Amino acid sequence: MKITALIMAGGRGERFWPRSRKSQPKQFLSLTEDGKTMIQLTVERILPLVAIEDIYIVTNREYRLLVCEQLPTLPPENILCEPFGRNTAPCIGLGAVSMSLKYEEAVMLVLPADHMIRYNSIFLSTLREACETAQMGENLVTIGITPDYPEVGYGYIKFHPEQAVNHAYIVERFVEKPSLELAKEYIAANEYLWNSGMFIWKLTTILNNIQKYMPDMYEGLIKIRDSIHTPEENDVLEREFKKFLPESIDYGIMEKAQNIYILPGSFGWDDVGSWLAVERIRKSNELGNVVSGNIITIDTKNCIIEGTRKLIAAVGMENMIVVDTDDATLICNKNSTGDIKKILENLKICNRNEYI
């Protein structure tokens, strides 16, 4: 069976400000020493499984040129542009109806563009098993990450460890981000995995589920599909997309549907949610510092410092993040990375949009 991939690349990456901006968000930045951007790495790692002509990118209209520049071998018609951000359910629906014009049936991988994977061969093996499970019936398959600490920033998925089909476990329920106490209980129970936001299913399976559980959106998606390659395509896309509720695929489908399966993933996954991920991706020096650019440190420990040509001298600092760009500098305690979004909120209120 044909395997296709939909890569979701429309996010803003606000917690990576000031490097991640509205004009060039996180997925189009390089955070690794090889210089490749996150979206380039996402495409590269699945090429042994999916041909480039079978990979689709869903992004915002303003990022179309960035996708073309960073993925020059991707067919231009495979870049699907949302007129508005509407969360993952409309994004995935747009990808599914667009693919259905080309493929009578196919397995569809759904992957975020801003994840890092350390062990690609294990990742590909997990994806192959997920594809096999998806092909066996009307199965909706997700990949859960085996947790190694009680993270409170992720959603969890509870599964039945005794009920497995082709190495995939039957899902009992999706769980919202827990308190620390609950997260510790989940880890001890060995029946919970982190929700990675990766999905695998047949095109017909996801479209049938959208029709059943999100009928209004399905009706709009069919109108969009019927308008593709016609003079009305852009007008219909904008009109119907505007009507869609901003719902996640988890809430719209996965928490309601039947035949939900999960495969545990242990392939060095990181969702790169904030600047703290940099110290998990890059090597630190003997003092625990991760530095990039023209940097001098004196009596400085466990810091992330990123600059360009300008000299940055850090003295007597600990557990800090410093990110310097041409027009903005972030200085942040590691414990406050969740508040970086408040900077953007403040900039919007003050109409200082040139820094957003």
Helices and strands as residue ranges (DSSP letters): E 3-8, G 14-16, G 26-28, H 38-46, G 52-54, E 55-60, G 61-63, H 64-70, G 76-78, E 79-82, H 88-100, E 107-112, E 116-117, H 120-135, E 140-145, E 156-165, E 168-175, H 180-189, E 192-202, H 203-213, H 215-227, H 233-243, H 249-249, I 250-254, E 260-265, E 269-270, G 275-277, H 278-281, E 290-292, E 295-298, E 304-306, E 312-315, E 320-324, E 329-333, G 334-339, H 340-349, G 353-355
